[in-house]
Amino acid sequence: MTLSIRPAEPADLPLIADLIRALAAYEKLAGEVRFDPAVLGEKLFGVRPYAEVLIGELDNTPQGFALFFHNFSTFEGRPGIYLEDLFVQPAARGAGLGKALLAHLAALAVERGCARLEWAVLDWNEPAIGFYKRLGARWMDEWTVMRVDGSALAQLGAEARFSAD
């Protein structure tokens, strides 16, 4: 079995959309998928890309992906890579593709002078947590993820006061 990792291209957008939907179904969050494919394509491959995608293939057949972007650590004074999504199709699990995607991201982080590679995992996803721990990832239990979205985001944004000076 041949394993390969490659950067996604604009022609991969339907594949990326399908993998996102498959990930959402696995995470029991299919109802949360609301992206517009044209907007997703613009944000991934447009003039100012906000994220990058790696495609993982087994025998030249796409079986997984990693979607990531740069963040920044003020304490380190250097960027990091934040892994938003990692997914391997269930039939392809156990072939090393998930580890290969993470290893590729780690190599990119080192190559780009990043201080770290980090991500979040759902607390019920014991198979993923065990997999990440075996790779040397550590639990950041002193941190809690916070989020503002939807109408709360719009309301908070409406409260912004901009100076015209």
C-alpha positions in Angstrom: 0.0 0.0 0.0 1.4 3.4 -1.1 0.8 6.3 1.3 1.2 9.9 0.1 0.5 13.4 1.4 0.0 16.4 -0.9 -1.2 20.0 -0.7 -4.8 20.4 -1.8 -5.5 22.3 -5.0 -8.6 24.2 -6.0 -9.9 21.1 -8.0 -10.0 19.3 -4.6 -12.7 21.5 -3.3 -15.5 18.9 -3.8 -13.4 16.3 -2.1 -12.6 18.6 0.8 -16.3 19.4 1.2 -17.1 15.6 1.3 -14.4 15.0 3.8 -15.7 17.8 6.0 -19.2 16.3 5.9 -17.8 12.8 6.7 -15.9 14.3 9.7 -19.0 16.1 10.9 -21.1 12.8 10.7 -18.4 11.0 12.7 -18.4 13.7 15.3 -22.2 13.6 15.4 -22.3 17.2 14.2 -23.6 16.8 10.7 -26.3 19.4 11.4 -23.6 22.0 12.1 -22.2 21.9 8.6 -23.3 25.2 7.0 -20.5 26.2 4.6 -21.1 27.6 1.2 -18.8 25.7 -1.2 -17.9 28.9 -3.1 -17.0 30.7 0.0 -15.0 27.8 1.3 -13.1 27.7 -1.9 -12.4 31.4 -1.7 -11.2 31.1 1.9 -8.9 28.2 1.0 -7.6 29.1 -2.4 -8.4 32.8 -3.0 -6.3 35.9 -3.0 -5.9 35.7 0.8 -6.1 32.0 2.0 -7.1 31.7 5.6 -6.2 28.0 5.9 -4.4 25.2 4.1 -5.3 21.6 3.4 -3.3 18.5 3.1 -4.8 15.5 1.3 -3.8 12.0 2.5 -3.9 9.2 -0.1 -3.6 5.5 -0.1 -2.7 3.9 -3.4 -3.4 7.3 -5.1 -7.0 7.4 -3.7 -7.8 10.3 -1.3 -8.7 8.9 2.1 -8.2 11.7 4.5 -7.3 15.4 5.1 -5.8 17.8 7.5 -7.0 21.5 7.5 -4.8 23.9 9.4 -3.8 27.5 9.7 -1.2 29.6 11.5 -1.7 31.1 14.9 0.8 33.1 17.0 2.3 32.7 20.4 3.2 36.0 22.1 5.1 34.1 24.8 7.2 32.3 22.2 7.3 35.2 19.8 6.8 32.8 17.0 3.9 31.3 15.0 2.4 27.9 15.5 0.2 25.6 13.5 -3.4 25.0 14.6 -4.9 21.8 13.2 -8.6 22.5 12.8 -9.6 19.2 11.3 -7.9 15.8 10.9 -10.0 13.0 9.4 -9.3 9.6 7.8 -12.1 7.6 6.2 -13.1 4.7 8.5 -12.1 2.0 5.9 -8.6 3.5 5.7 -7.9 3.7 9.4 -5.0 1.7 10.7 -2.9 2.2 7.6 -0.8 5.0 9.1 -2.5 7.9 7.2 -3.5 9.8 10.3 0.0 9.6 11.7 1.5 10.5 8.3 -0.7 13.6 8.1 0.4 14.7 11.6 4.0 14.0 10.9 3.8 16.1 7.7 2.3 18.9 9.7 5.0 18.6 12.4 7.7 18.8 9.6 6.0 21.9 8.2 5.9 23.5 11.6 9.6 22.9 12.1 10.4 24.1 8.5 8.3 27.3 9.1 10.0 28.1 12.4 6.8 27.4 14.4 6.9 26.9 18.2 4.2 24.3 18.3 1.5 22.2 16.6 -1.8 22.1 18.5 -5.4 21.1 18.1 -8.6 20.4 20.1 -10.3 17.0 20.4 -13.8 16.2 21.6 -13.6 14.7 25.1 -15.7 11.7 24.2 -13.4 10.7 21.3 -11.3 8.1 23.2 -9.8 6.5 20.0 -8.4 9.9 18.9 -7.2 10.8 22.3 -5.3 7.6 22.7 -3.9 8.0 19.2 -2.7 11.5 20.0 -1.2 10.5 23.3 0.8 7.6 21.6 2.3 10.3 19.3 3.5 12.3 22.3 0.7 14.9 22.4 -0.1 16.2 25.9 -3.5 17.2 27.4 -3.8 20.9 28.0 -6.3 20.5 30.8 -5.6 23.9 32.3 -7.1 25.6 29.2 -10.8 25.9 28.3 -11.9 26.7 24.8 -14.1 29.8 24.5 -16.2 30.8 21.5 -18.4 33.6 20.4 -20.4 32.9 17.3 -23.8 33.5 15.6 -25.9 36.3 17.0 -23.6 36.8 20.0 -20.7 37.5 17.6 -22.8 39.9 15.6 -24.0 41.7 18.8 -20.5 41.9 20.2 -19.2 43.3 16.9 -22.0 45.8 16.8 -20.7 47.2 20.1 -17.3 48.1 18.6 -16.6 51.8 18.5 -14.3 53.0 15.8 -12.7 56.4 15.9 -13.0 58.4 12.7 -9.8 60.4 13.5 
